[in-house]
Amino acid sequence: MNTMMIEPVILSPAPKTQRESARARFPGRPVSPDWNTTRKGGEDIWELVTHPAFVLANQATQAKRIRGLTRMLDWLEVQPGATWQERWQASGAQSIRANWRQAPWPG
């Protein structure tokens, strides 16, 4: 009787994608509940984000950005919280992630 030995097949794990590999090598930093900029007042934030490196060369696009900034800061100022980050999280925008633009912005 001829008995053949069958070698076990050893499966190697599926190759990681480049993104998975990078995430393993460089894990995300812990999310801080706030940082210095989140404690600044509305005027300070306005000054920060309406000056270089946040200004666009296209004036029409920059004007739209300024209108959006105004609406967002006005909206966040009425949300509960002591910092911009707390207000953002309290608004519910954080929980809808990539769809944050669909948050109930004021008219």
Jmol script that loads the backbone (N, CA, C; Angstrom):
load data "model"
ATOM      1  N   MET A   1       0.840  -1.157   0.000  1.00  0.00           N
ATOM      2  CA  MET A   1       0.000   0.000   0.000  1.00  0.00           C
ATOM      3  C   MET A   1       0.892   1.230   0.000  1.00  0.00           C
ATOM      4  N   ASN A   2       0.608   2.138  -0.912  1.00  0.00           N
ATOM      5  CA  ASN A   2       1.400   3.344  -1.057  1.00  0.00           C
ATOM      6  C   ASN A   2       0.706   4.467  -0.291  1.00  0.00           C
ATOM      7  N   THR A   3       1.316   4.941   0.765  1.00  0.00           N
ATOM      8  CA  THR A   3       0.742   6.013   1.583  1.00  0.00           C
ATOM      9  C   THR A   3       1.448   7.312   1.260  1.00  0.00           C
ATOM     10  N   MET A   4       0.675   8.279   0.798  1.00  0.00           N
ATOM     11  CA  MET A   4       1.265   9.579   0.471  1.00  0.00           C
ATOM     12  C   MET A   4       1.060  10.520   1.643  1.00  0.00           C
ATOM     13  N   MET A   5       2.076  11.246   1.909  1.00  0.00           N
ATOM     14  CA  MET A   5       1.983  12.262   2.962  1.00  0.00           C
ATOM     15  C   MET A   5       1.508  13.552   2.317  1.00  0.00           C
ATOM     16  N   ILE A   6       0.523  14.126   2.883  1.00  0.00           N
ATOM     17  CA  ILE A   6       0.032  15.404   2.387  1.00  0.00           C
ATOM     18  C   ILE A   6       0.578  16.490   3.303  1.00  0.00           C
ATOM     19  N   GLU A   7       1.293  17.403   2.692  1.00  0.00           N
ATOM     20  CA  GLU A   7       1.862  18.504   3.458  1.00  0.00           C
ATOM     21  C   GLU A   7       0.755  19.497   3.803  1.00  0.00           C
ATOM     22  N   PRO A   8       0.729  19.991   5.018  1.00  0.00           N
ATOM     23  CA  PRO A   8      -0.284  20.998   5.360  1.00  0.00           C
ATOM     24  C   PRO A   8      -0.010  22.291   4.601  1.00  0.00           C
ATOM     25  N   VAL A   9      -1.069  22.945   4.240  1.00  0.00           N
ATOM     26  CA  VAL A   9      -0.952  24.234   3.552  1.00  0.00           C
ATOM     27  C   VAL A   9      -0.951  25.319   4.618  1.00  0.00           C
ATOM     28  N   ILE A  10       0.077  26.103   4.593  1.00  0.00           N
ATOM     29  CA  ILE A  10       0.176  27.204   5.551  1.00  0.00           C
ATOM     30  C   ILE A  10      -0.130  28.489   4.816  1.00  0.00           C
ATOM     31  N   LEU A  11      -1.197  29.117   5.247  1.00  0.00           N
ATOM     32  CA  LEU A  11      -1.606  30.367   4.610  1.00  0.00           C
ATOM     33  C   LEU A  11      -0.953  31.534   5.335  1.00  0.00           C
ATOM     34  N   SER A  12      -0.361  32.389   4.567  1.00  0.00           N
ATOM     35  CA  SER A  12       0.208  33.590   5.177  1.00  0.00           C
ATOM     36  C   SER A  12      -0.895  34.638   5.244  1.00  0.00           C
ATOM     37  N   PRO A  13      -0.789  35.538   6.209  1.00  0.00           N
ATOM     38  CA  PRO A  13      -1.818  36.579   6.297  1.00  0.00           C
ATOM     39  C   PRO A  13      -1.839  37.416   5.023  1.00  0.00           C
ATOM     40  N   ALA A  14      -2.992  37.927   4.723  1.00  0.00           N
ATOM     41  CA  ALA A  14      -3.131  38.760   3.519  1.00  0.00           C
ATOM     42  C   ALA A  14      -2.201  39.961   3.648  1.00  0.00           C
ATOM     43  N   PRO A  15      -1.602  40.362   2.552  1.00  0.00           N
ATOM     44  CA  PRO A  15      -0.707  41.521   2.635  1.00  0.00           C
ATOM     45  C   PRO A  15      -1.483  42.766   3.039  1.00  0.00           C
ATOM     46  N   LYS A  16      -0.859  43.560   3.882  1.00  0.00           N
ATOM     47  CA  LYS A  16      -1.503  44.785   4.335  1.00  0.00           C
ATOM     48  C   LYS A  16      -1.459  45.821   3.225  1.00  0.00           C
ATOM     49  N   THR A  17      -2.492  46.619   3.200  1.00  0.00           N
ATOM     50  CA  THR A  17      -2.471  47.726   2.252  1.00  0.00           C
ATOM     51  C   THR A  17      -1.454  48.746   2.756  1.00  0.00           C
ATOM     52  N   GLN A  18      -1.090  49.639   1.905  1.00  0.00           N
ATOM     53  CA  GLN A  18      -0.131  50.668   2.278  1.00  0.00           C
ATOM     54  C   GLN A  18      -0.684  51.507   3.442  1.00  0.00           C
ATOM     55  N   ARG A  19      -1.976  51.788   3.399  1.00  0.00           N
ATOM     56  CA  ARG A  19      -2.593  52.579   4.466  1.00  0.00           C
ATOM     57  C   ARG A  19      -2.555  51.831   5.798  1.00  0.00           C
ATOM     58  N   GLU A  20      -2.912  50.550   5.779  1.00  0.00           N
ATOM     59  CA  GLU A  20      -2.885  49.761   7.014  1.00  0.00           C
ATOM     60  C   GLU A  20      -1.482  49.679   7.575  1.00  0.00           C
ATOM     61  N   SER A  21      -0.522  49.505   6.686  1.00  0.00           N
ATOM     62  CA  SER A  21       0.863  49.426   7.101  1.00  0.00           C
ATOM     63  C   SER A  21       1.312  50.734   7.754  1.00  0.00           C
ATOM     64  N   ALA A  22       0.946  51.844   7.149  1.00  0.00           N
ATOM     65  CA  ALA A  22       1.307  53.150   7.707  1.00  0.00           C
ATOM     66  C   ALA A  22       0.624  53.374   9.050  1.00  0.00           C
ATOM     67  N   ARG A  23      -0.628  52.974   9.170  1.00  0.00           N
ATOM     68  CA  ARG A  23      -1.339  53.131  10.448  1.00  0.00           C
ATOM     69  C   ARG A  23      -0.686  52.310  11.551  1.00  0.00           C
ATOM     70  N   ALA A  24      -0.185  51.135  11.196  1.00  0.00           N
ATOM     71  CA  ALA A  24       0.485  50.296  12.189  1.00  0.00           C
ATOM     72  C   ALA A  24       1.800  50.932  12.628  1.00  0.00           C
ATOM     73  N   ARG A  25       2.515  51.514  11.670  1.00  0.00           N
ATOM     74  CA  ARG A  25       3.801  52.135  11.995  1.00  0.00           C
ATOM     75  C   ARG A  25       3.639  53.472  12.687  1.00  0.00           C
ATOM     76  N   PHE A  26       2.599  54.226  12.309  1.00  0.00           N
ATOM     77  CA  PHE A  26       2.402  55.569  12.841  1.00  0.00           C
ATOM     78  C   PHE A  26       0.993  55.704  13.409  1.00  0.00           C
ATOM     79  N   PRO A  27       0.736  55.142  14.576  1.00  0.00           N
ATOM     80  CA  PRO A  27      -0.619  55.216  15.139  1.00  0.00           C
ATOM     81  C   PRO A  27      -1.009  56.664  15.427  1.00  0.00           C
ATOM     82  N   GLY A  28      -2.303  56.921  15.372  1.00  0.00           N
ATOM     83  CA  GLY A  28      -2.812  58.267  15.626  1.00  0.00           C
ATOM     84  C   GLY A  28      -2.531  58.705  17.050  1.00  0.00           C
ATOM     85  N   ARG A  29      -2.386  59.987  17.207  1.00  0.00           N
ATOM     86  CA  ARG A  29      -2.160  60.513  18.557  1.00  0.00           C
ATOM     87  C   ARG A  29      -3.483  60.542  19.308  1.00  0.00           C
ATOM     88  N   PRO A  30      -3.438  60.498  20.610  1.00  0.00           N
ATOM     89  CA  PRO A  30      -4.688  60.572  21.377  1.00  0.00           C
ATOM     90  C   PRO A  30      -5.377  61.910  21.115  1.00  0.00           C
ATOM     91  N   VAL A  31      -6.678  61.900  21.090  1.00  0.00           N
ATOM     92  CA  VAL A  31      -7.439  63.124  20.854  1.00  0.00           C
ATOM     93  C   VAL A  31      -7.500  63.918  22.143  1.00  0.00           C
ATOM     94  N   SER A  32      -7.001  65.121  22.078  1.00  0.00           N
ATOM     95  CA  SER A  32      -7.017  66.004  23.236  1.00  0.00           C
ATOM     96  C   SER A  32      -8.390  66.664  23.326  1.00  0.00           C
ATOM     97  N   PRO A  33      -8.927  66.827  24.522  1.00  0.00           N
ATOM     98  CA  PRO A  33     -10.239  67.464  24.636  1.00  0.00           C
ATOM     99  C   PRO A  33     -10.197  68.944  24.242  1.00  0.00           C
ATOM    100  N   ASP A  34      -9.030  69.559  24.340  1.00  0.00           N
ATOM    101  CA  ASP A  34      -8.869  70.932  23.885  1.00  0.00           C
ATOM    102  C   ASP A  34      -7.381  71.238  23.767  1.00  0.00           C
ATOM    103  N   TRP A  35      -7.097  72.373  23.188  1.00  0.00           N
ATOM    104  CA  TRP A  35      -5.728  72.851  23.108  1.00  0.00           C
ATOM    105  C   TRP A  35      -5.818  74.368  23.099  1.00  0.00           C
ATOM    106  N   ASN A  36      -4.697  75.016  23.126  1.00  0.00           N
ATOM    107  CA  ASN A  36      -4.663  76.459  23.315  1.00  0.00           C
ATOM    108  C   ASN A  36      -5.572  77.215  22.346  1.00  0.00           C
ATOM    109  N   THR A  37      -5.547  76.889  21.085  1.00  0.00           N
ATOM    110  CA  THR A  37      -6.339  77.623  20.095  1.00  0.00           C
ATOM    111  C   THR A  37      -7.832  77.471  20.340  1.00  0.00           C
ATOM    112  N   THR A  38      -8.267  76.338  20.881  1.00  0.00           N
ATOM    113  CA  THR A  38      -9.706  76.143  21.104  1.00  0.00           C
ATOM    114  C   THR A  38     -10.240  77.042  22.205  1.00  0.00           C
ATOM    115  N   ARG A  39      -9.336  77.641  22.985  1.00  0.00           N
ATOM    116  CA  ARG A  39      -9.752  78.520  24.072  1.00  0.00           C
ATOM    117  C   ARG A  39      -9.758  79.996  23.672  1.00  0.00           C
ATOM    118  N   LYS A  40      -9.334  80.295  22.442  1.00  0.00           N
ATOM    119  CA  LYS A  40      -9.286  81.684  21.982  1.00  0.00           C
ATOM    120  C   LYS A  40     -10.702  82.218  21.748  1.00  0.00           C
ATOM    121  N   GLY A  41     -10.839  83.524  21.793  1.00  0.00           N
ATOM    122  CA  GLY A  41     -12.120  84.161  21.518  1.00  0.00           C
ATOM    123  C   GLY A  41     -12.408  84.203  20.023  1.00  0.00           C
ATOM    124  N   GLY A  42     -13.636  84.534  19.683  1.00  0.00           N
ATOM    125  CA  GLY A  42     -14.059  84.580  18.294  1.00  0.00           C
ATOM    126  C   GLY A  42     -13.235  85.533  17.441  1.00  0.00           C
ATOM    127  N   GLU A  43     -12.904  86.721  17.974  1.00  0.00           N
ATOM    128  CA  GLU A  43     -12.105  87.681  17.218  1.00  0.00           C
ATOM    129  C   GLU A  43     -10.704  87.137  16.939  1.00  0.00           C
ATOM    130  N   ASP A  44     -10.130  86.450  17.917  1.00  0.00           N
ATOM    131  CA  ASP A  44      -8.804  85.859  17.720  1.00  0.00           C
ATOM    132  C   ASP A  44      -8.835  84.774  16.651  1.00  0.00           C
ATOM    133  N   ILE A  45      -9.877  83.967  16.665  1.00  0.00           N
ATOM    134  CA  ILE A  45     -10.016  82.914  15.653  1.00  0.00           C
ATOM    135  C   ILE A  45     -10.189  83.554  14.283  1.00  0.00           C
ATOM    136  N   TRP A  46     -11.018  84.585  14.208  1.00  0.00           N
ATOM    137  CA  TRP A  46     -11.241  85.297  12.951  1.00  0.00           C
ATOM    138  C   TRP A  46      -9.908  85.799  12.390  1.00  0.00           C
ATOM    139  N   GLU A  47      -9.103  86.447  13.233  1.00  0.00           N
ATOM    140  CA  GLU A  47      -7.798  86.964  12.797  1.00  0.00           C
ATOM    141  C   GLU A  47      -6.899  85.833  12.318  1.00  0.00           C
ATOM    142  N   LEU A  48      -6.917  84.737  13.027  1.00  0.00           N
ATOM    143  CA  LEU A  48      -6.061  83.603  12.673  1.00  0.00           C
ATOM    144  C   LEU A  48      -6.398  83.040  11.294  1.00  0.00           C
ATOM    145  N   VAL A  49      -7.669  82.801  11.042  1.00  0.00           N
ATOM    146  CA  VAL A  49      -8.038  82.102   9.803  1.00  0.00           C
ATOM    147  C   VAL A  49      -8.339  83.016   8.619  1.00  0.00           C
ATOM    148  N   THR A  50      -8.236  84.324   8.808  1.00  0.00           N
ATOM    149  CA  THR A  50      -8.412  85.231   7.668  1.00  0.00           C
ATOM    150  C   THR A  50      -7.087  85.870   7.241  1.00  0.00           C
ATOM    151  N   HIS A  51      -6.002  85.339   7.717  1.00  0.00           N
ATOM    152  CA  HIS A  51      -4.671  85.815   7.334  1.00  0.00           C
ATOM    153  C   HIS A  51      -3.869  84.645   6.766  1.00  0.00           C
ATOM    154  N   PRO A  52      -2.782  84.965   6.055  1.00  0.00           N
ATOM    155  CA  PRO A  52      -1.959  83.874   5.488  1.00  0.00           C
ATOM    156  C   PRO A  52      -1.609  82.875   6.589  1.00  0.00           C
ATOM    157  N   ALA A  53      -1.615  81.682   6.367  1.00  0.00           N
ATOM    158  CA  ALA A  53      -1.636  80.817   5.223  1.00  0.00           C
ATOM    159  C   ALA A  53      -3.036  80.307   4.878  1.00  0.00           C
ATOM    160  N   PHE A  54      -4.054  80.941   5.404  1.00  0.00           N
ATOM    161  CA  PHE A  54      -5.418  80.480   5.166  1.00  0.00           C
ATOM    162  C   PHE A  54      -6.143  81.272   4.082  1.00  0.00           C
ATOM    163  N   VAL A  55      -5.515  82.275   3.530  1.00  0.00           N
ATOM    164  CA  VAL A  55      -6.154  83.127   2.533  1.00  0.00           C
ATOM    165  C   VAL A  55      -5.924  82.546   1.140  1.00  0.00           C
ATOM    166  N   LEU A  56      -6.989  82.505   0.357  1.00  0.00           N
ATOM    167  CA  LEU A  56      -6.901  82.009  -1.014  1.00  0.00           C
ATOM    168  C   LEU A  56      -6.653  83.150  -1.987  1.00  0.00           C
ATOM    169  N   ALA A  57      -5.970  82.863  -3.080  1.00  0.00           N
ATOM    170  CA  ALA A  57      -5.686  83.876  -4.101  1.00  0.00           C
ATOM    171  C   ALA A  57      -6.955  84.281  -4.845  1.00  0.00           C
ATOM    172  N   ASN A  58      -7.869  83.344  -5.056  1.00  0.00           N
ATOM    173  CA  ASN A  58      -9.114  83.626  -5.761  1.00  0.00           C
ATOM    174  C   ASN A  58     -10.051  84.388  -4.816  1.00  0.00           C
ATOM    175  N   GLN A  59     -10.305  85.657  -5.130  1.00  0.00           N
ATOM    176  CA  GLN A  59     -11.097  86.498  -4.233  1.00  0.00           C
ATOM    177  C   GLN A  59     -12.537  86.031  -4.066  1.00  0.00           C
ATOM    178  N   ALA A  60     -13.137  85.502  -5.121  1.00  0.00           N
ATOM    179  CA  ALA A  60     -14.519  85.021  -5.022  1.00  0.00           C
ATOM    180  C   ALA A  60     -14.595  83.813  -4.090  1.00  0.00           C
ATOM    181  N   THR A  61     -13.649  82.914  -4.231  1.00  0.00           N
ATOM    182  CA  THR A  61     -13.625  81.735  -3.363  1.00  0.00           C
ATOM    183  C   THR A  61     -13.314  82.142  -1.924  1.00  0.00           C
ATOM    184  N   GLN A  62     -12.416  83.110  -1.758  1.00  0.00           N
ATOM    185  CA  GLN A  62     -12.092  83.598  -0.422  1.00  0.00           C
ATOM    186  C   GLN A  62     -13.306  84.241   0.226  1.00  0.00           C
ATOM    187  N   ALA A  63     -14.093  84.984  -0.549  1.00  0.00           N
ATOM    188  CA  ALA A  63     -15.300  85.615  -0.014  1.00  0.00           C
ATOM    189  C   ALA A  63     -16.298  84.562   0.474  1.00  0.00           C
ATOM    190  N   LYS A  64     -16.435  83.473  -0.287  1.00  0.00           N
ATOM    191  CA  LYS A  64     -17.320  82.372   0.146  1.00  0.00           C
ATOM    192  C   LYS A  64     -16.801  81.753   1.435  1.00  0.00           C
ATOM    193  N   ARG A  65     -15.505  81.600   1.511  1.00  0.00           N
ATOM    194  CA  ARG A  65     -14.893  81.025   2.711  1.00  0.00           C
ATOM    195  C   ARG A  65     -15.165  81.916   3.921  1.00  0.00           C
ATOM    196  N   ILE A  66     -15.059  83.233   3.741  1.00  0.00           N
ATOM    197  CA  ILE A  66     -15.313  84.173   4.839  1.00  0.00           C
ATOM    198  C   ILE A  66     -16.772  84.095   5.288  1.00  0.00           C
ATOM    199  N   ARG A  67     -17.699  84.019   4.313  1.00  0.00           N
ATOM    200  CA  ARG A  67     -19.124  83.881   4.684  1.00  0.00           C
ATOM    201  C   ARG A  67     -19.350  82.599   5.469  1.00  0.00           C
ATOM    202  N   GLY A  68     -18.748  81.516   5.024  1.00  0.00           N
ATOM    203  CA  GLY A  68     -18.879  80.241   5.740  1.00  0.00           C
ATOM    204  C   GLY A  68     -18.277  80.301   7.130  1.00  0.00           C
ATOM    205  N   LEU A  69     -17.138  80.948   7.244  1.00  0.00           N
ATOM    206  CA  LEU A  69     -16.489  81.109   8.547  1.00  0.00           C
ATOM    207  C   LEU A  69     -17.380  81.903   9.490  1.00  0.00           C
ATOM    208  N   THR A  70     -17.959  82.970   8.984  1.00  0.00           N
ATOM    209  CA  THR A  70     -18.848  83.796   9.802  1.00  0.00           C
ATOM    210  C   THR A  70     -20.028  82.981  10.315  1.00  0.00           C
ATOM    211  N   ARG A  71     -20.654  82.230   9.417  1.00  0.00           N
ATOM    212  CA  ARG A  71     -21.800  81.401   9.817  1.00  0.00           C
ATOM    213  C   ARG A  71     -21.386  80.357  10.850  1.00  0.00           C
ATOM    214  N   MET A  72     -20.253  79.711  10.610  1.00  0.00           N
ATOM    215  CA  MET A  72     -19.832  78.656  11.523  1.00  0.00           C
ATOM    216  C   MET A  72     -19.488  79.207  12.902  1.00  0.00           C
ATOM    217  N   LEU A  73     -18.743  80.318  12.956  1.00  0.00           N
ATOM    218  CA  LEU A  73     -18.394  80.885  14.259  1.00  0.00           C
ATOM    219  C   LEU A  73     -19.635  81.370  14.999  1.00  0.00           C
ATOM    220  N   ASP A  74     -20.557  82.008  14.282  1.00  0.00           N
ATOM    221  CA  ASP A  74     -21.810  82.449  14.917  1.00  0.00           C
ATOM    222  C   ASP A  74     -22.570  81.258  15.482  1.00  0.00           C
ATOM    223  N   TRP A  75     -22.625  80.181  14.694  1.00  0.00           N
ATOM    224  CA  TRP A  75     -23.348  78.983  15.110  1.00  0.00           C
ATOM    225  C   TRP A  75     -22.663  78.325  16.307  1.00  0.00           C
ATOM    226  N   LEU A  76     -21.352  78.216  16.249  1.00  0.00           N
ATOM    227  CA  LEU A  76     -20.644  77.572  17.356  1.00  0.00           C
ATOM    228  C   LEU A  76     -20.713  78.389  18.641  1.00  0.00           C
ATOM    229  N   GLU A  77     -20.753  79.703  18.521  1.00  0.00           N
ATOM    230  CA  GLU A  77     -20.798  80.533  19.727  1.00  0.00           C
ATOM    231  C   GLU A  77     -22.042  80.291  20.559  1.00  0.00           C
ATOM    232  N   VAL A  78     -23.139  79.836  19.954  1.00  0.00           N
ATOM    233  CA  VAL A  78     -24.357  79.591  20.726  1.00  0.00           C
ATOM    234  C   VAL A  78     -24.467  78.141  21.203  1.00  0.00           C
ATOM    235  N   GLN A  79     -23.498  77.311  20.866  1.00  0.00           N
ATOM    236  CA  GLN A  79     -23.508  75.927  21.333  1.00  0.00           C
ATOM    237  C   GLN A  79     -22.948  75.890  22.752  1.00  0.00           C
ATOM    238  N   PRO A  80     -23.372  74.919  23.555  1.00  0.00           N
ATOM    239  CA  PRO A  80     -22.836  74.840  24.918  1.00  0.00           C
ATOM    240  C   PRO A  80     -21.372  74.397  24.909  1.00  0.00           C
ATOM    241  N   GLY A  81     -20.622  74.951  25.831  1.00  0.00           N
ATOM    242  CA  GLY A  81     -19.221  74.569  25.972  1.00  0.00           C
ATOM    243  C   GLY A  81     -18.347  75.774  26.227  1.00  0.00           C
ATOM    244  N   ALA A  82     -17.187  75.528  26.807  1.00  0.00           N
ATOM    245  CA  ALA A  82     -16.256  76.603  27.140  1.00  0.00           C
ATOM    246  C   ALA A  82     -15.212  76.816  26.052  1.00  0.00           C
ATOM    247  N   THR A  83     -15.011  75.832  25.185  1.00  0.00           N
ATOM    248  CA  THR A  83     -14.018  75.948  24.114  1.00  0.00           C
ATOM    249  C   THR A  83     -14.697  75.661  22.777  1.00  0.00           C
ATOM    250  N   TRP A  84     -14.006  76.024  21.680  1.00  0.00           N
ATOM    251  CA  TRP A  84     -14.552  75.732  20.354  1.00  0.00           C
ATOM    252  C   TRP A  84     -14.713  74.233  20.156  1.00  0.00           C
ATOM    253  N   GLN A  85     -13.772  73.470  20.660  1.00  0.00           N
ATOM    254  CA  GLN A  85     -13.839  72.012  20.522  1.00  0.00           C
ATOM    255  C   GLN A  85     -15.045  71.458  21.273  1.00  0.00           C
ATOM    256  N   GLU A  86     -15.286  71.919  22.482  1.00  0.00           N
ATOM    257  CA  GLU A  86     -16.457  71.460  23.248  1.00  0.00           C
ATOM    258  C   GLU A  86     -17.752  71.834  22.536  1.00  0.00           C
ATOM    259  N   ARG A  87     -17.791  73.029  21.978  1.00  0.00           N
ATOM    260  CA  ARG A  87     -18.991  73.469  21.266  1.00  0.00           C
ATOM    261  C   ARG A  87     -19.227  72.627  20.017  1.00  0.00           C
ATOM    262  N   TRP A  88     -18.134  72.331  19.296  1.00  0.00           N
ATOM    263  CA  TRP A  88     -18.238  71.487  18.094  1.00  0.00           C
ATOM    264  C   TRP A  88     -18.802  70.127  18.487  1.00  0.00           C
ATOM    265  N   GLN A  89     -18.275  69.538  19.542  1.00  0.00           N
ATOM    266  CA  GLN A  89     -18.749  68.223  19.970  1.00  0.00           C
ATOM    267  C   GLN A  89     -20.181  68.284  20.471  1.00  0.00           C
ATOM    268  N   ALA A  90     -20.538  69.330  21.200  1.00  0.00           N
ATOM    269  CA  ALA A  90     -21.908  69.468  21.709  1.00  0.00           C
ATOM    270  C   ALA A  90     -22.908  69.683  20.582  1.00  0.00           C
ATOM    271  N   SER A  91     -22.450  70.252  19.474  1.00  0.00           N
ATOM    272  CA  SER A  91     -23.345  70.562  18.356  1.00  0.00           C
ATOM    273  C   SER A  91     -23.871  69.305  17.661  1.00  0.00           C
ATOM    274  N   GLY A  92     -23.165  68.193  17.827  1.00  0.00           N
ATOM    275  CA  GLY A  92     -23.534  66.978  17.112  1.00  0.00           C
ATOM    276  C   GLY A  92     -22.793  66.825  15.801  1.00  0.00           C
ATOM    277  N   ALA A  93     -22.109  67.871  15.349  1.00  0.00           N
ATOM    278  CA  ALA A  93     -21.370  67.804  14.084  1.00  0.00           C
ATOM    279  C   ALA A  93     -20.268  66.750  14.141  1.00  0.00           C
ATOM    280  N   GLN A  94     -19.666  66.565  15.309  1.00  0.00           N
ATOM    281  CA  GLN A  94     -18.602  65.575  15.464  1.00  0.00           C
ATOM    282  C   GLN A  94     -19.111  64.161  15.178  1.00  0.00           C
ATOM    283  N   SER A  95     -20.320  63.880  15.589  1.00  0.00           N
ATOM    284  CA  SER A  95     -20.849  62.518  15.442  1.00  0.00           C
ATOM    285  C   SER A  95     -21.256  62.189  14.008  1.00  0.00           C
ATOM    286  N   ILE A  96     -21.481  63.195  13.173  1.00  0.00           N
ATOM    287  CA  ILE A  96     -21.861  62.895  11.793  1.00  0.00           C
ATOM    288  C   ILE A  96     -20.651  62.917  10.859  1.00  0.00           C
ATOM    289  N   ARG A  97     -19.496  63.093  11.433  1.00  0.00           N
ATOM    290  CA  ARG A  97     -18.197  62.988  10.759  1.00  0.00           C
ATOM    291  C   ARG A  97     -18.138  63.700   9.418  1.00  0.00           C
ATOM    292  N   ALA A  98     -17.929  62.972   8.337  1.00  0.00           N
ATOM    293  CA  ALA A  98     -17.729  63.574   7.016  1.00  0.00           C
ATOM    294  C   ALA A  98     -18.957  64.342   6.535  1.00  0.00           C
ATOM    295  N   ASN A  99     -20.101  64.104   7.139  1.00  0.00           N
ATOM    296  CA  ASN A  99     -21.327  64.793   6.732  1.00  0.00           C
ATOM    297  C   ASN A  99     -21.594  66.035   7.574  1.00  0.00           C
ATOM    298  N   TRP A 100     -20.552  66.580   8.220  1.00  0.00           N
ATOM    299  CA  TRP A 100     -20.738  67.715   9.118  1.00  0.00           C
ATOM    300  C   TRP A 100     -21.348  68.921   8.413  1.00  0.00           C
ATOM    301  N   ARG A 101     -21.187  69.011   7.115  1.00  0.00           N
ATOM    302  CA  ARG A 101     -21.772  70.137   6.386  1.00  0.00           C
ATOM    303  C   ARG A 101     -23.304  70.084   6.423  1.00  0.00           C
ATOM    304  N   GLN A 102     -23.855  68.929   6.767  1.00  0.00           N
ATOM    305  CA  GLN A 102     -25.295  68.791   6.830  1.00  0.00           C
ATOM    306  C   GLN A 102     -25.845  69.145   8.203  1.00  0.00           C
ATOM    307  N   ALA A 103     -24.983  69.632   9.096  1.00  0.00           N
ATOM    308  CA  ALA A 103     -25.431  70.049  10.428  1.00  0.00           C
ATOM    309  C   ALA A 103     -26.422  71.215  10.263  1.00  0.00           C
ATOM    310  N   PRO A 104     -27.251  71.457  11.260  1.00  0.00           N
ATOM    311  CA  PRO A 104     -28.273  72.507  11.151  1.00  0.00           C
ATOM    312  C   PRO A 104     -27.680  73.909  11.284  1.00  0.00           C
ATOM    313  N   TRP A 105     -26.980  74.365  10.249  1.00  0.00           N
ATOM    314  CA  TRP A 105     -26.376  75.705  10.245  1.00  0.00           C
ATOM    315  C   TRP A 105     -27.477  76.763  10.199  1.00  0.00           C
ATOM    316  N   PRO A 106     -27.223  77.911  10.799  1.00  0.00           N
ATOM    317  CA  PRO A 106     -28.213  78.989  10.723  1.00  0.00           C
ATOM    318  C   PRO A 106     -28.318  79.514   9.288  1.00  0.00           C
ATOM    319  N   GLY A 107     -29.484  80.058   8.951  1.00  0.00           N
ATOM    320  CA  GLY A 107     -29.809  80.560   7.625  1.00  0.00           C
ATOM    321  C   GLY A 107     -28.773  81.447   7.051  1.00  0.00           C
TER     322      GLY A 107
END
end "model"
wireframe off; spacefill off
backbone 0.3
color backbone group
